[in-house]
């Protein structure tokens, strides 16, 4: 048996946090605080995650828009993907 040595390199990433002030209505703030408590998160952590998820949703929405626009500009031609029919395994054989 050979000797396997695994080396691990630890990279320290420093994320600089900025403090921001924002205005939201009291009902929304109460809902955020309740949701954060339920998840065991701070208000800041909950808000950061919510903002990251919102940004990711916008990114996906933009990719989907570009995808639709591409097919509008260049629609699929009849028979364009027929060559792949044989490659599909439907489990009926």
KEKE-3310 file (N, C-alpha, C; in steps of 0.2 Angstrom, whole numbers, plus 5000, padded with zeros to 4 digits):
npx = (5004:5002:5008:4997:4997:4989:4987:4982:4977:4974:4964:4962:4948:4943:4930:4923:4912:4899:4890:4874:4860:4843:4826:4811:4794:4785:4778:4784:4797:4794:4790:4801:4810:4803:4804:4818:4821:4815:4823:4834:4843:4852:4845:4852:4859:4848:4842:4853:4854:4841:4842:4853:4846:4836:4843:4849:4837:4834:4845:4843:4830:4834:4842:4833:4825:4834:4836:4823:4822:4832:4827:4816:4822:4828:4820:4816:4819:4809:4812:4825:4830:4828:4838:4842:4833:4835:4844:4837:4832:4818:4813:4804:4807)
npy = (4994:5011:5027:5039:5056:5070:5087:5102:5118:5132:5146:5162:5172:5188:5197:5212:5221:5232:5245:5249:5261:5259:5262:5255:5250:5247:5235:5227:5226:5220:5207:5203:5202:5192:5181:5180:5176:5164:5157:5157:5167:5183:5199:5206:5196:5188:5198:5200:5187:5187:5197:5192:5181:5187:5194:5184:5178:5188:5187:5175:5177:5186:5178:5169:5177:5181:5169:5166:5177:5174:5162:5168:5176:5167:5154:5137:5126:5115:5098:5100:5095:5081:5072:5068:5060:5046:5045:5047:5039:5031:5021:5011:5001)
npz = (5000:4996:5002:5006:5005:5010:5007:5014:5010:5018:5015:5020:5020:5020:5023:5021:5030:5029:5037:5035:5034:5034:5029:5035:5036:5052:5053:5043:5049:5061:5056:5050:5061:5068:5059:5058:5071:5072:5063:5070:5068:5067:5064:5055:5048:5043:5035:5026:5020:5014:5005:4996:4991:4984:4974:4968:4962:4954:4945:4939:4933:4923:4916:4911:4903:4893:4887:4882:4874:4865:4858:4853:4843:4836:4832:4835:4822:4812:4815:4819:4831:4830:4827:4840:4845:4845:4855:4867:4882:4886:4894:4889:4881)
capx = (5000:5006:5006:4994:4997:4984:4989:4976:4979:4968:4964:4957:4944:4941:4924:4922:4905:4897:4884:4869:4854:4837:4819:4806:4788:4786:4775:4789:4802:4792:4790:4808:4812:4800:4807:4825:4821:4813:4828:4840:4848:4851:4841:4857:4860:4842:4842:4858:4852:4835:4845:4856:4841:4833:4848:4850:4831:4834:4849:4839:4825:4837:4845:4827:4823:4839:4834:4817:4823:4836:4822:4811:4826:4830:4816:4818:4817:4806:4817:4831:4833:4826:4844:4843:4827:4837:4848:4833:4830:4811:4812:4799:4810)
capy = (5000:5017:5032:5045:5062:5075:5093:5106:5125:5136:5153:5166:5177:5194:5201:5219:5222:5240:5246:5253:5263:5259:5264:5251:5251:5243:5229:5223:5225:5215:5201:5201:5200:5186:5176:5179:5173:5157:5153:5157:5172:5190:5203:5207:5189:5186:5202:5198:5181:5188:5201:5188:5177:5192:5196:5177:5177:5193:5185:5169:5180:5189:5173:5166:5182:5181:5162:5167:5181:5170:5158:5172:5178:5161:5149:5130:5123:5108:5093:5102:5090:5075:5067:5066:5056:5039:5045:5047:5032:5032:5015:5008:4995)
capz = (5000:4996:5007:5002:5009:5008:5009:5014:5010:5021:5013:5024:5016:5024:5020:5024:5031:5029:5041:5031:5037:5029:5032:5033:5040:5058:5052:5040:5053:5066:5052:5049:5067:5070:5055:5060:5078:5070:5060:5074:5065:5068:5059:5049:5045:5039:5029:5021:5016:5010:4999:4992:4987:4979:4969:4964:4959:4948:4940:4936:4929:4918:4911:4908:4898:4888:4884:4878:4868:4860:4855:4848:4838:4832:4834:4833:4816:4812:4814:4822:4836:4828:4828:4847:4847:4847:4861:4873:4885:4889:4898:4886:4877)
cpx = (5004:5004:5003:4994:4993:4986:4983:4979:4973:4969:4959:4954:4942:4935:4923:4915:4904:4891:4880:4863:4848:4831:4814:4800:4789:4783:4780:4795:4800:4792:4797:4811:4810:4803:4814:4825:4820:4818:4835:4845:4847:4847:4846:4858:4854:4841:4847:4856:4846:4838:4849:4851:4838:4837:4849:4843:4831:4839:4846:4834:4828:4840:4839:4825:4827:4837:4828:4818:4827:4831:4817:4815:4827:4826:4818:4815:4814:4811:4824:4834:4831:4832:4845:4838:4830:4841:4844:4831:4823:4809:4806:4801:4811)
cpy = (5006:5022:5038:5051:5068:5082:5098:5113:5129:5143:5157:5172:5182:5197:5207:5220:5230:5240:5251:5255:5262:5260:5259:5252:5246:5236:5224:5221:5220:5208:5198:5198:5193:5180:5175:5175:5165:5153:5154:5162:5179:5193:5204:5201:5188:5191:5201:5192:5183:5193:5197:5184:5181:5193:5190:5176:5182:5190:5179:5172:5183:5183:5169:5171:5182:5174:5163:5171:5178:5165:5162:5174:5172:5155:5142:5128:5116:5103:5094:5098:5083:5070:5065:5061:5049:5039:5045:5040:5034:5026:5011:5002:4989)
cpz = (5000:5001:5004:5007:5006:5011:5009:5014:5013:5018:5017:5020:5021:5020:5024:5024:5031:5033:5036:5036:5032:5033:5030:5038:5046:5057:5048:5045:5058:5062:5051:5055:5069:5066:5057:5067:5076:5067:5064:5072:5067:5063:5053:5045:5040:5033:5024:5016:5011:5004:4994:4988:4982:4973:4964:4960:4953:4943:4936:4931:4923:4913:4907:4902:4892:4884:4880:4872:4863:4855:4850:4842:4833:4834:4832:4827:4816:4811:4817:4827:4835:4829:4835:4849:4849:4853:4868:4875:4889:4894:4895:4882:4881)
residu = (UNK:UNK:UNK:UNK:UNK:UNK:UNK:UNK:UNK:UNK:UNK:UNK:UNK:UNK:UNK:UNK:UNK:UNK:UNK:UNK:UNK:UNK:UNK:UNK:UNK:UNK:UNK:UNK:UNK:UNK:UNK:UNK:UNK:UNK:UNK:UNK:UNK:UNK:UNK:UNK:UNK:UNK:UNK:UNK:UNK:UNK:UNK:UNK:UNK:UNK:UNK:UNK:UNK:UNK:UNK:UNK:UNK:UNK:UNK:UNK:UNK:UNK:UNK:UNK:UNK:UNK:UNK:UNK:UNK:UNK:UNK:UNK:UNK:UNK:UNK:UNK:UNK:UNK:UNK:UNK:UNK:UNK:UNK:UNK:UNK:UNK:UNK:UNK:UNK:UNK:UNK:UNK:UNK)
# end
